[in-house]
Amino acid sequence: MKAIVMTQPGGCEVIKYVDLPTPVLGEGQALVAVAAAGVNFMDIGARQGTLWHDMPCPRLLGVEGAGRVLAVGEGVEGLSTGQRVAWVYAPGSYAEQIVISASALVPVPDDIDDRTAAAVMMQGLTASHFATDFYPVQPGDIALVHAAAGGLGLLLTQMIKLRGGQVIGRVSSADKIAVARQAGADHVIVDSQGNFAEEVLRLTDGEGVHVVYDGSGPKTFQGSLDSLRISGTFCWYGPVLGAPAPLDIMSLPKSIKIGYAAFMHHVRTPQLLRSRAARLFELISTGKLNVRIGAEYPLAQAANAHADMESRNTTGKLLLIPSRLDD
């Protein structure tokens, strides 16, 4: 089968398109034909060497996708050959086929296509965690959403609006304003240097926002602190772009609450994974949640997808499609 591996930590040049043996199916597992694989900043972190330190190279990339079950191992119940499934975390998803623990798979409804299913798992479940578990948005709350035109930002904006909140979206360039507004952002700030707090305070009559969702790295950290109101909540995520400097807890302003949000806590059991994925699919089916796929690439062009994501010039979700003619 064809797959994408990294030969060593580094830039996009370490990504290789290779032939590998079909993975061996084990007890409690399913062999799945990958129809679409999601591209995430997590993958870039793995490629750069900031994640997955204990995994030797060459190693397969990718964690998210959707496809069809080819075979199931002993002890697997509730899955059958030919069934359409999706997953949010299975290392090695940049491939034509993958072996996955059956407990990590969720069924995909007939009215949700493979690309949409693959596009919504990581970023949709992350957005759900942010807006419901980490900080349950209430009607009237004002949220600051960084990277508001990205795949996560667009889904998070819609979920905040569904819960009755307001959104101030921050984007890196003016050509992303329309995309953020289409998702429901009430205000959009264009900023690529971390100079946004003054405008946030102006838009909130000097009060600041109830919650800020920031995965944009150290450059935006202070501005996000300055954008919060008294007793506001800072949702920090996304280790790939780096962590802020060490904090003196006594120096935190305005009695704010700050924490690192990990989406896996939202789906920490197979039951939670399936129920929350089913809720995402329901929102899509009923037209309440729109999944924007910004670009699709043949599997062989995974390096191009990484380069485009790192350029910060993309909007929406990026996908790799193994079923295309890659050569």
C-alpha positions in Angstrom: 0.0 0.0 0.0 1.0 3.7 -0.4 1.6 5.7 2.7 3.3 8.9 3.9 6.3 8.6 6.3 8.8 11.1 7.8 12.4 10.0 7.6 13.6 12.3 10.4 12.4 15.4 12.2 12.5 18.4 10.0 10.8 20.4 7.3 8.5 19.3 4.5 11.5 17.7 2.7 11.5 14.8 5.2 8.0 13.7 4.0 8.2 10.7 1.7 5.6 8.8 -0.3 6.4 5.1 0.0 5.2 1.6 -0.5 4.6 -0.4 2.7 3.2 -3.8 3.5 -0.5 -4.0 4.3 -0.8 -3.6 8.1 -1.5 -6.8 10.1 -4.9 -7.1 11.8 -4.9 -8.0 15.4 -7.4 -8.9 18.1 -9.8 -6.1 18.9 -8.8 -4.2 15.7 -10.3 -3.3 12.3 -8.5 -2.9 9.0 -9.9 0.2 7.3 -9.5 1.5 3.7 -8.8 5.3 4.2 -11.1 7.4 2.0 -9.8 10.8 3.4 -7.3 11.8 6.0 -7.3 15.1 7.9 -4.3 17.4 8.0 -3.7 18.9 11.4 -1.1 21.1 13.2 -0.5 18.0 15.3 0.9 16.4 12.2 3.3 19.3 11.7 4.4 19.0 15.3 5.1 15.3 14.8 7.1 16.0 11.7 9.1 18.8 13.3 10.0 16.6 16.3 8.0 18.5 19.0 5.6 15.5 19.4 6.0 11.7 19.4 9.5 11.8 20.7 9.4 8.1 21.6 8.5 6.9 18.1 11.5 5.9 15.9 11.9 7.0 12.3 10.8 6.4 9.6 7.3 6.7 11.0 3.9 7.2 9.5 2.1 10.5 9.8 -1.5 11.5 10.3 -4.0 10.7 13.0 -7.5 11.5 11.6 -9.7 10.2 8.8 -12.7 8.3 7.5 -13.1 5.2 5.4 -14.6 1.7 5.1 -14.0 -1.4 7.2 -12.2 -4.1 5.2 -11.9 -6.7 7.9 -12.3 -7.1 11.7 -10.2 -9.0 14.2 -11.2 -11.4 16.8 -13.3 -10.1 19.7 -14.7 -7.1 17.7 -18.4 -6.5 18.1 -20.6 -3.8 16.6 -18.5 -3.4 13.4 -18.9 -5.2 10.1 -17.0 -5.4 6.8 -18.1 -2.6 4.5 -19.2 -0.3 7.3 -18.3 3.4 7.0 -16.3 4.7 10.0 -14.3 7.7 11.1 -11.6 8.3 13.8 -10.0 11.2 15.5 -6.7 9.8 16.8 -5.0 6.8 15.1 -1.3 7.4 14.2 -0.5 6.4 10.6 -3.7 7.8 9.0 -1.8 9.2 6.0 -2.1 5.9 4.2 -4.3 3.8 1.9 -5.1 1.4 4.7 -4.7 1.5 8.5 -5.3 -0.9 11.4 -7.2 0.8 14.2 -8.5 -0.3 17.6 -12.3 -0.9 17.1 -13.0 1.2 20.2 -11.5 4.2 18.4 -13.9 4.1 15.5 -17.3 5.8 15.2 -20.0 4.9 12.6 -20.6 7.5 9.9 -24.3 8.1 9.0 -25.3 7.6 5.4 -26.0 11.3 4.8 -22.5 12.3 5.8 -19.9 11.9 3.1 -16.4 10.6 3.8 -14.7 13.9 3.3 -17.0 15.7 5.7 -16.6 13.0 8.3 -12.8 13.1 8.1 -12.8 16.9 8.2 -14.9 17.2 11.4 -13.4 14.7 13.8 -10.4 16.4 15.2 -11.4 20.0 14.9 -15.1 19.4 15.5 -14.5 17.4 18.7 -12.0 20.0 19.8 -14.4 22.8 19.2 -17.1 20.9 21.1 -14.7 20.5 24.1 -13.8 24.2 24.1 -17.4 25.5 24.0 -19.1 22.9 26.3 -16.6 21.3 28.6 -13.7 23.6 29.1 -15.8 26.8 29.1 -19.6 26.2 28.8 -20.6 29.2 26.7 -23.8 30.9 28.0 -26.2 33.2 26.1 -24.7 36.7 25.9 -21.1 35.6 26.5 -18.5 37.2 24.3 -15.6 35.0 23.0 -12.4 35.9 21.2 -11.5 33.2 18.7 -8.0 33.3 17.2 -7.4 31.9 13.7 -11.1 32.3 13.1 -11.0 31.4 9.5 -9.1 28.1 10.1 -10.9 24.8 10.3 -11.1 24.8 14.1 -11.9 28.5 14.3 -14.8 28.2 11.9 -16.4 25.3 13.8 -15.8 26.9 17.1 -17.4 30.1 16.0 -20.5 28.3 14.9 -20.8 26.3 18.1 -20.5 29.5 20.2 -23.2 31.1 18.1 -25.4 28.0 18.5 -25.1 28.4 22.3 -26.1 32.1 22.2 -22.7 33.6 22.4 -21.0 36.4 20.4 -17.7 36.1 18.6 -14.9 38.4 18.0 -12.7 36.6 15.4 -9.1 37.3 14.8 -7.7 36.5 11.3 -4.2 37.1 9.8 -5.2 38.8 6.6 -8.1 40.8 5.1 -9.0 38.1 2.6 -10.1 35.9 5.5 -12.7 38.3 6.8 -15.6 37.1 4.7 -15.0 33.4 5.6 -15.0 34.2 9.3 -18.2 36.3 9.0 -19.9 33.6 7.0 -19.4 31.3 10.0 -21.1 33.8 12.2 -18.4 36.0 13.7 -19.9 39.3 14.9 -16.7 41.2 14.5 -13.5 40.4 12.8 -10.0 41.8 13.6 -7.2 41.6 11.1 -3.9 41.2 12.8 -0.8 39.1 12.2 1.5 40.7 14.9 -0.4 40.2 18.1 -1.7 43.7 18.3 -5.4 43.1 18.8 -6.3 43.7 22.5 -7.0 47.4 22.2 -9.6 46.7 19.5 -11.1 43.8 21.6 -11.6 46.2 24.5 -13.1 48.8 22.3 -15.6 46.4 20.9 -16.6 45.3 24.4 -16.9 48.8 25.9 -13.7 48.3 27.9 -14.9 45.2 29.7 -13.1 42.5 27.7 -14.3 39.1 26.6 -15.7 36.3 28.8 -13.4 33.7 27.2 -10.5 33.7 24.7 -9.5 30.6 22.6 -5.9 31.0 21.7 -3.7 28.4 19.9 -1.6 30.9 18.0 1.6 30.6 20.0 3.5 33.0 22.3 3.1 36.0 20.1 -0.6 36.4 21.0 -0.4 35.3 24.7 -0.1 38.7 26.3 -2.8 40.2 24.1 -5.2 37.4 25.0 -4.6 38.1 28.7 -5.2 41.8 28.1 -8.4 41.0 26.2 -10.1 39.2 29.1 -12.6 40.7 31.5 -12.6 40.2 35.3 -12.9 36.5 36.0 -12.6 35.7 32.3 -11.3 32.3 31.1 -8.2 31.7 28.9 -8.4 28.6 26.9 -4.8 27.8 25.7 -4.2 25.1 23.2 -1.9 24.1 20.3 1.6 23.3 21.5 3.1 23.2 18.0 3.5 26.9 17.8 5.3 27.0 21.2 4.4 27.8 24.8 4.4 31.1 26.6 7.2 32.1 29.0 6.9 30.7 32.6 4.0 32.3 34.5 4.0 33.9 37.9 0.6 33.0 39.1 0.5 36.0 41.4 0.9 38.3 38.4 -2.2 37.0 36.6 -4.6 39.9 36.1 -8.3 40.3 36.8 -8.8 37.1 38.7 -8.8 35.2 35.4 -8.8 31.5 35.0 -6.3 29.9 32.6 -5.8 26.4 31.4 -4.5 24.1 28.7 -7.4 22.4 26.9 -6.8 18.9 25.5 -9.6 17.5 23.3 -9.0 13.9 24.3 -10.5 14.7 27.7 -13.7 15.4 25.9 -13.8 11.9 24.4 -11.9 10.0 27.1 -14.1 6.8 26.7 -15.4 5.0 23.6 -18.9 5.9 24.8 -18.1 9.6 24.9 -16.3 9.5 21.6 -19.3 7.9 19.8 -21.9 10.1 21.5 -20.1 13.3 20.8 -19.2 12.4 17.3 -22.9 11.4 16.7 -23.9 14.9 18.0 -21.5 16.5 15.5 -23.0 14.5 12.6 -26.5 15.4 13.7 -25.6 19.1 13.7 -24.2 18.8 10.2 -27.2 16.7 8.9 -29.7 19.3 10.2 -27.8 22.2 8.7 -26.7 23.8 12.0 -23.0 23.2 11.5 -21.2 23.8 8.2 -17.8 22.1 7.6 -15.6 24.1 5.2 -13.1 22.0 3.3 -10.4 24.5 2.2 -8.4 22.2 0.0 -7.9 18.5 -1.0 -4.6 17.0 -2.0 -3.7 13.6 -3.4 -1.9 11.5 -0.7 1.4 11.9 -2.6 1.2 15.7 -2.1 1.2 15.6 1.7 4.3 17.8 1.8 2.4 20.5 -0.2 -0.5 20.3 2.3 1.9 20.8 5.2 3.6 23.7 3.5 0.3 25.4 2.8 -0.9 24.9 6.3 2.3 26.4 7.7 2.0 29.4 5.4 -1.2 30.4 7.3 -2.7 31.3 4.0 -5.4 28.6 4.0 -8.9 28.6 5.3 -11.0 25.7 6.5 -9.9 22.0 6.7 -7.2 20.4 4.6 -7.6 16.8 3.5 -5.5 14.1 1.8 -7.3 11.7 -0.5 -5.6 8.4 -0.9 -8.1 7.1 -3.5 -7.0 9.6 -6.2 -4.4 8.8 -8.8 -1.4 10.0 -6.9 1.3 9.1 -9.4 
